[in-house]
């Protein structure tokens, strides 16, 4: 991925090294859970012998406007900084491109896009969804419209989950921005309301549809991004597909307990996650990402 020298987003705040102040509880309600929620599940599985999907089930709960804004003020009382290191610049470039792509996509649909803020933190940090923990991996909080990421997750993605590569990392950000798009379109609130009326099994199935749509939206971004920049290199899409496969519910269950229980899926199988990303990438059409209307995922 030829990302060096590309525009960096102004909507990134570097709060690494800051506790962010305040107390608060960890986010055990899944409104803030994102693609990296698999990390804490895997750790629990390895250390305690718990099925990772059981932990994900505990974490999972409930995850349109003017265009770009400047960076949001820090809630810690400390001035927000722009990242200066390579990892920080990389996520800034990827976020900037999601801003460009989704602004155009929303405009084509007669809407205006408001970009999220991406907050880099280390260890833990207060959010509108509760206190975020590094072990939870990257996540999107609709309460403050921020994407949160501790960049140490990328080492976990590479070394423990077997998903190396810069475009695997870009896919993670694009997935979380996909949750932001869902929030702006009102999809997240509708899903949350429906899940509160459903059984656990039905709510899990609804969560799968929400997560697969975020994967598809990540594919939509990749399609338009490549069309406008041509910056993807051989093997980049394979990196994203491999990352999607490594965090599929069935793959996690096999690692954790050796058994696959589809009824407990909350994010979708490896095959489903790959297929919906590819579906979004194929034509770059938001309408192709309607996971809630299809009978067979």
C-alpha positions as CSV (number, residue, x, y, z in Angstrom):
1,X,0.0,0.0,0.0
2,X,1.6,3.2,-1.2
3,X,0.5,5.5,1.6
4,X,3.6,7.6,2.2
5,X,3.2,11.3,1.2
6,X,-0.6,11.1,1.1
7,X,-2.9,13.6,2.9
8,X,-3.2,13.1,6.7
9,X,-6.4,13.7,8.5
10,X,-6.9,16.7,10.8
11,X,-9.4,14.6,12.8
12,X,-6.8,12.5,14.6
13,X,-5.8,13.2,18.2
14,X,-2.8,11.6,19.8
15,X,-3.5,11.0,23.5
16,X,-0.9,8.3,24.0
17,X,0.8,8.6,27.3
18,X,-2.3,10.3,28.8
19,X,-4.6,8.4,31.1
20,X,-7.3,10.7,30.0
21,X,-8.3,11.4,33.6
22,X,-11.5,10.2,35.2
23,X,-12.6,6.8,36.4
24,X,-15.4,4.9,34.9
25,X,-16.0,1.3,34.1
26,X,-14.7,-0.8,31.3
27,X,-17.0,-1.0,28.3
28,X,-18.9,-4.2,29.1
29,X,-21.8,-2.9,27.0
30,X,-21.0,-3.5,23.3
31,X,-21.9,-0.1,22.0
32,X,-18.2,0.6,21.9
33,X,-17.1,-2.9,20.8
34,X,-15.3,-3.1,17.5
35,X,-13.2,-5.4,15.3
36,X,-10.6,-5.7,18.0
37,X,-12.9,-7.0,20.7
38,X,-11.6,-10.4,19.6
39,X,-8.4,-9.7,21.5
40,X,-9.8,-9.8,25.0
41,X,-11.8,-12.9,24.0
42,X,-8.7,-14.7,22.8
43,X,-6.7,-13.8,25.9
44,X,-9.5,-15.1,28.1
45,X,-9.6,-18.3,26.0
46,X,-5.9,-18.9,26.2
47,X,-5.5,-18.1,29.9
48,X,-8.8,-19.4,31.4
49,X,-9.9,-21.9,28.8
50,X,-13.0,-19.9,28.1
51,X,-14.6,-20.0,24.7
52,X,-13.7,-16.6,23.1
53,X,-17.2,-16.3,21.8
54,X,-18.6,-16.5,25.3
55,X,-16.5,-13.5,26.2
56,X,-17.6,-11.7,23.0
57,X,-21.2,-12.4,23.9
58,X,-20.6,-10.7,27.3
59,X,-19.1,-7.7,25.6
60,X,-21.6,-7.4,22.8
61,X,-24.5,-5.1,23.4
62,X,-26.1,-2.4,21.5
63,X,-22.1,-0.5,18.4
64,X,-26.3,12.8,8.6
65,X,-24.6,16.1,8.6
66,X,-22.0,18.6,7.3
67,X,-18.6,17.5,5.9
68,X,-15.2,17.5,7.6
69,X,-14.8,19.1,10.9
70,X,-11.6,20.0,12.8
71,X,-10.4,17.7,15.6
72,X,-12.7,17.4,18.6
73,X,-11.3,18.9,21.8
74,X,-9.8,16.4,24.2
75,X,-12.0,15.3,27.1
76,X,-8.9,14.9,29.3
77,X,-8.2,18.6,29.6
78,X,-4.9,18.0,27.9
79,X,-4.2,19.5,24.4
80,X,-4.7,16.9,21.6
81,X,-1.6,16.4,19.5
82,X,-1.2,15.2,16.0
83,X,0.8,12.0,15.7
84,X,4.4,12.3,14.6
85,X,5.5,8.6,14.4
86,X,5.1,6.4,11.4
87,X,2.2,4.3,12.9
88,X,0.3,7.5,13.8
89,X,0.9,9.0,10.4
90,X,-0.3,5.8,8.7
91,X,-3.7,5.8,10.5
92,X,-4.0,9.5,9.8
93,X,-3.6,8.8,6.0
94,X,-6.1,6.0,6.1
95,X,-8.6,8.0,8.0
96,X,-8.1,10.9,5.6
97,X,-8.9,8.7,2.7
98,X,-12.1,7.3,4.3
99,X,-13.1,11.0,4.7
100,X,-12.6,11.6,1.0
101,X,-14.4,8.5,-0.1
102,X,-17.4,8.7,2.2
103,X,-17.8,12.4,1.6
104,X,-18.2,11.6,-2.2
105,X,-20.4,8.6,-1.5
106,X,-22.8,10.6,0.8
107,X,-22.9,13.5,-1.7
108,X,-23.9,11.2,-4.5
109,X,-26.8,10.1,-2.3
110,X,-27.8,13.6,-1.5
111,X,-26.4,13.5,2.0
112,X,-23.5,15.2,3.8
113,X,-20.9,13.3,5.6
114,X,-19.5,14.2,9.0
115,X,-16.1,12.6,9.7
116,X,-15.4,10.8,12.9
117,X,-12.4,11.7,15.1
118,X,-9.8,9.0,15.6
119,X,-8.2,9.0,19.0
120,X,-4.9,7.2,19.6
121,X,-4.5,6.1,23.2
122,X,-2.4,3.7,25.2
123,X,-3.6,1.4,27.9
124,X,-7.0,2.9,28.7
125,X,-9.0,6.0,27.9
126,X,-12.4,7.5,28.9
127,X,-15.0,7.6,26.1
128,X,-18.7,8.3,25.9
129,X,-19.2,4.5,25.8
130,X,-17.3,3.9,29.0
131,X,-13.6,3.4,29.7
132,X,-11.9,1.9,26.7
133,X,-9.2,-0.7,27.3
134,X,-6.3,-1.5,25.0
135,X,-7.1,-5.2,25.3
136,X,-10.4,-4.6,23.7
137,X,-8.7,-3.6,20.5
138,X,-10.0,-0.8,18.1
139,X,-13.6,0.2,18.5
140,X,-16.1,2.9,17.5
141,X,-18.2,4.8,20.0
142,X,-21.4,6.3,18.5
143,X,-21.9,8.3,21.7
144,X,-19.0,10.7,20.8
145,X,-18.5,9.6,17.2
146,X,-14.9,8.6,17.8
147,X,-12.8,5.7,16.6
148,X,-10.4,4.6,19.3
149,X,-7.2,2.6,18.8
150,X,-4.2,1.5,20.8
151,X,-1.6,0.9,18.1
152,X,-0.2,-2.1,20.0
153,X,-3.2,-3.9,18.6
154,X,-1.5,-4.2,15.3
155,X,1.3,-6.3,16.8
156,X,-1.4,-8.6,18.2
157,X,-3.1,-8.7,14.8
158,X,0.2,-9.7,13.2
159,X,1.8,-11.9,15.8
160,X,-1.2,-13.6,17.6
161,X,-3.9,-13.5,15.0
162,X,-1.7,-14.2,12.0
163,X,-2.8,-11.2,10.0
164,X,0.2,-9.1,9.0
165,X,0.4,-6.3,6.4
166,X,-0.4,-2.6,6.2
167,X,-3.7,-3.2,4.3
168,X,-4.8,-5.6,7.1
169,X,-4.3,-2.6,9.4
170,X,-6.2,-0.3,7.0
171,X,-9.1,-2.7,6.9
172,X,-9.4,-2.5,10.7
173,X,-9.8,1.3,10.5
174,X,-12.2,1.1,7.6
175,X,-14.3,-1.4,9.5
176,X,-14.6,0.9,12.4
177,X,-15.4,3.8,10.1
178,X,-18.1,1.5,8.6
179,X,-19.7,1.5,12.1
180,X,-19.6,5.3,12.0
181,X,-21.4,5.3,8.6
182,X,-24.0,3.0,10.1
183,X,-24.5,5.5,12.9
184,X,-24.9,8.4,10.5
185,X,-27.4,6.5,8.5
186,X,-29.5,5.6,11.6
187,X,-28.8,1.9,11.2
188,X,-27.1,1.4,14.6
189,X,-30.0,2.9,16.6
190,X,-32.5,0.7,14.8
191,X,-30.5,-2.4,15.4
192,X,-30.0,-1.5,19.1
193,X,-33.8,-1.0,19.5
194,X,-34.5,-4.3,17.8
195,X,-32.0,-6.3,19.9
196,X,-33.5,-5.1,23.1
197,X,-36.8,-6.8,22.1
198,X,-35.1,-10.1,21.0
199,X,-33.9,-13.3,22.5
200,X,-30.2,-13.7,23.0
201,X,-30.0,-15.9,19.9
202,X,-31.9,-13.4,17.8
203,X,-29.8,-10.5,19.1
204,X,-26.6,-12.3,18.2
205,X,-27.9,-12.9,14.7
206,X,-28.7,-9.2,14.4
207,X,-25.2,-8.3,15.6
208,X,-23.7,-10.5,12.9
209,X,-25.6,-8.6,10.3
210,X,-24.4,-5.3,11.7
211,X,-20.8,-6.5,11.7
212,X,-20.9,-7.9,8.2
213,X,-22.3,-4.7,6.9
214,X,-19.4,-2.8,8.4
215,X,-17.1,-5.3,6.6
216,X,-19.0,-4.6,3.4
217,X,-18.6,-0.8,3.9
218,X,-14.9,-1.4,4.4
219,X,-14.9,-3.0,1.0
220,X,-16.8,-0.1,-0.5
221,X,-14.1,2.3,0.8
222,X,-11.4,0.1,-0.6
223,X,-13.1,0.1,-4.0
224,X,-13.4,3.8,-4.3
225,X,-10.0,4.4,-2.7
226,X,-8.2,2.3,-5.3
227,X,-10.2,3.9,-8.1
228,X,-9.1,7.4,-7.0
229,X,-5.6,6.7,-5.8
230,X,-4.4,3.4,-7.3
231,X,-2.3,2.9,-4.2
232,X,-3.0,-0.7,-3.5
233,X,-0.3,-3.2,-4.4
234,X,-0.3,-6.9,-5.2
235,X,-1.4,-8.8,-2.1
236,X,-3.1,-5.9,-0.3
237,X,-6.6,-7.2,-0.7
238,X,-5.5,-10.6,0.3
239,X,-4.1,-9.1,3.5
240,X,-7.6,-7.6,4.3
241,X,-9.3,-10.9,3.5
242,X,-6.9,-12.8,5.7
243,X,-7.5,-10.4,8.6
244,X,-11.3,-10.9,8.1
245,X,-10.8,-14.7,8.1
246,X,-8.6,-14.7,11.3
247,X,-11.3,-12.8,13.3
248,X,-14.2,-14.9,12.0
249,X,-16.3,-16.3,14.9
250,X,-15.8,-19.9,13.7
251,X,-12.0,-19.5,13.6
252,X,-12.0,-17.9,17.1
253,X,-14.2,-20.7,18.4
254,X,-11.9,-23.4,17.0
255,X,-8.9,-21.7,18.7
256,X,-10.7,-21.3,22.0
257,X,-12.6,-24.5,22.5
258,X,-12.2,-26.6,19.4
259,X,-16.0,-26.4,18.9
260,X,-18.1,-24.2,16.5
261,X,-21.5,-23.0,17.8
262,X,-23.1,-20.9,15.0
263,X,-25.9,-19.8,17.4
264,X,-23.4,-17.9,19.5
265,X,-21.8,-16.0,16.5
266,X,-21.8,-12.2,17.0
267,X,-19.5,-11.1,14.1
268,X,-19.9,-13.7,11.4
269,X,-17.9,-16.6,10.1
270,X,-14.6,-16.2,8.4
271,X,-16.2,-17.0,5.0
272,X,-19.0,-14.5,5.6
273,X,-16.6,-11.7,6.6
274,X,-14.5,-12.3,3.6
275,X,-17.5,-12.5,1.3
276,X,-19.1,-9.3,2.4
277,X,-15.9,-7.4,2.2
278,X,-15.5,-8.7,-1.4
279,X,-19.1,-7.8,-2.1
280,X,-18.5,-4.2,-1.1
281,X,-15.1,-4.1,-2.9
282,X,-16.6,-5.5,-6.2
283,X,-18.8,-2.5,-7.2
284,X,-18.3,0.0,-4.4
285,X,-22.1,0.3,-4.0
286,X,-23.7,0.9,-0.6
287,X,-26.9,-0.8,-1.8
288,X,-25.0,-4.0,-2.1
289,X,-24.3,-4.0,1.6
290,X,-27.9,-4.5,2.8
291,X,-27.2,-7.4,5.1
292,X,-30.5,-7.0,6.8
293,X,-32.7,-7.8,3.8
294,X,-31.0,-11.0,2.6
295,X,-32.2,-14.3,3.9
296,X,-28.9,-16.1,3.6
297,X,-25.7,-14.3,4.8
